[in-house]
Amino acid sequence: MSFHNELLSRARPVWDAMLAHPFLKATAEVRVPREAFSTWMQQDYLYVAQAIRFFSVLAAKAPGSLSTELAAGASALQSELRLFESMAAAQGVSVENLRITPACHAYAQFMLATAYGASFEEGFTLLYGAEKAYFDSWSFVRRNLTAVSPWQAFIDKWSDDSFRRWVEWLEATLDALAAAASPSLREKMAQIFLLTGQYEMLFWNMALHGESWPA
Ligand code: MP5
C-alpha cells in the first residue's frame, strides 16, 4: 500500500467524521447558517494568512526541485486571500480586525511549529493532510449540492481539476519522501497526519458552533 493510502487508512475514523460533519452537509444543502459560514470564512482567512508563512518556511527547507513548487504555492495563497476578501465583501462579512478563535490559533501554531521545528518530511505531511482534507471536504459538498450555492467559488476552488492535480502531486511527492525515510521518521509523519485530521475536524466544529476565549 502506498504511504499516503496507509496514512488515510490509519486516519479513517477522523476522516469519516470530518466528511460527515454537519457543516459540510448543511453547506451542500445550501442551508448552512449565515453566522457559521461567516465564522468559517473569517477564521479561514486568518488561517490562510498563516499558511503563507508555513509554505514559505517549507519552501526554504525543501530539497531542490520541491522548493520551486512550494514557493509558487505560497504565492498562489496571496490570490486566495483576495478571493476571501471579494467573497466576504459580496456577502457583507468583515475580514478586518478579526479575533482568532482557539481552534484556528492552535491549528496555525501547530502548522508553524511543525514547519520551523520538525523535519521537512513532517511539514510536508502536514501540508498534504490539510490540502487533502479540503479537497475531500469540498468535493463532498460539490457532489451533494442540492441548489445553486452563494459559496460556489469556494466549492470550486478546492474541488476543481487543478486542485485535484495539486493534491495528486502532493501524494506522489509524499510517497517518494516516505520511501527514503526511516521507519521512525515515517511514524512521526503518520502522527502529524493524524493530528492534522483532528485539527480539521476541530475547525469545522468551531465554524458551526462558534468558539471564544474565556474572557
Ligand atoms: C485549508 C484551509 C486548505 N484553507 N483551511 C483549513 C482549515 N484547512 C485546509 O489550505 P489552502 O492552502 O487554502 O489550500
Residues whose N, C-alpha, C, O or C-beta is under 5 A from the ligand:
A	BS01	MP5	D44 Y47 V48 A51 A130 E131 Y134 F203
